[in-house]
Amino acid sequence: MAEDRMSGYQRTDMEAQGAHLHLENMLPTPTLQVVMQAIAASLEALEQKIDTMSMDLGLLLDDHIRLAEGVTANEMELLETTPTVTEANNRLNDVEQHLKVLEARAEEAENSQQQ
């Protein structure tokens, strides 16, 4: 009788295992739709990262352009305010002429004081 009970327990255990396997087979496995939704979500996350990186790169590019424009503006200002060689020579000649005039006046002033 005890053996019948043991064999009954074993049979019940085996039936329970079979029922468990049957339930596992009935559980939903990922369908193509679920897999595609997961892939779509991953792609969307990647697109957002790419968009963020693109915006960051765009801002960096804008900064570089502004810096380049600033340098160009400074160079243009220097070019506009820096005299050409001809202008510099003309100014130098003017200064030399003015210096000669001042020297001549100083000589005249000395001569008039001596007299």
C-alpha positions in Angstrom: 0.0 0.0 0.0 2.8 2.3 0.8 4.3 1.5 -2.5 1.1 2.3 -4.2 1.1 5.6 -2.4 4.7 6.3 -3.5 3.9 5.4 -7.1 0.9 7.6 -6.9 3.0 10.5 -5.7 5.5 9.9 -8.5 2.7 9.7 -11.0 1.2 12.9 -9.6 4.6 14.6 -9.8 5.1 13.5 -13.4 1.7 14.7 -14.3 2.5 18.1 -12.6 5.7 18.4 -14.6 3.8 17.6 -17.8 1.2 20.2 -17.0 4.0 22.7 -16.3 5.6 22.0 -19.6 2.3 22.3 -21.3 1.8 25.8 -19.6 5.2 26.9 -20.7 4.4 26.0 -24.3 1.2 28.0 -24.0 2.9 31.2 -22.7 3.2 33.8 -25.4 6.5 34.0 -27.1 7.6 37.3 -28.6 5.8 37.8 -31.8 7.2 39.5 -34.8 5.1 42.6 -33.8 6.7 42.7 -30.3 10.2 42.4 -31.8 9.5 45.1 -34.4 8.1 47.4 -31.7 11.3 46.9 -29.6 13.4 47.6 -32.7 11.3 50.7 -33.5 11.8 52.0 -29.9 15.6 51.4 -30.2 15.7 53.2 -33.5 13.7 56.1 -32.1 16.1 56.4 -29.2 19.0 56.4 -31.6 17.4 59.0 -33.8 17.0 61.2 -30.7 20.6 60.8 -29.8 21.6 61.6 -33.4 19.4 64.7 -33.4 21.0 65.8 -30.1 24.5 65.2 -31.4 23.6 67.1 -34.6 22.3 70.1 -32.7 25.5 70.0 -30.6 27.6 69.9 -33.7 25.6 72.7 -35.2 26.1 74.9 -32.2 29.9 74.1 -32.3 29.9 75.0 -36.0 28.1 78.2 -35.4 30.6 79.1 -32.7 33.5 78.4 -35.1 31.8 80.5 -37.8 31.3 83.4 -35.3 35.0 83.2 -34.2 36.1 83.1 -37.9 33.9 86.1 -38.7 35.3 87.9 -35.6 38.8 87.3 -36.8 37.9 88.3 -40.3 36.2 91.5 -39.0 39.3 92.3 -36.9 41.5 91.7 -39.9 39.3 93.9 -42.1 39.4 96.6 -39.4 43.2 96.4 -39.4 43.4 96.5 -43.1 41.1 99.6 -43.2 43.1 101.4 -40.5 46.6 100.3 -41.6 48.0 102.7 -44.2 49.3 101.4 -47.4 53.0 101.8 -48.2 52.2 104.9 -50.4 50.1 106.4 -47.6 52.8 105.8 -45.1 55.5 107.3 -47.3 53.2 110.4 -47.9 52.7 110.8 -44.2 56.5 110.4 -43.6 57.2 113.1 -46.2 54.6 115.4 -44.6 56.2 114.8 -41.2 59.7 115.5 -42.7 58.4 118.7 -44.3 56.8 119.8 -41.1 60.0 119.1 -39.2 62.0 121.2 -41.8 59.5 124.0 -41.2 59.9 123.8 -37.5 63.7 123.7 -37.8 63.6 126.8 -40.0 61.4 128.6 -37.5 63.8 127.6 -34.7 66.7 129.0 -36.7 64.8 132.2 -37.4 63.9 132.5 -33.7 67.6 132.0 -32.7 68.8 134.6 -35.3 66.3 137.1 -34.2 67.3 136.7 -30.5 71.0 137.1 -31.4 70.3 140.4 -33.2 
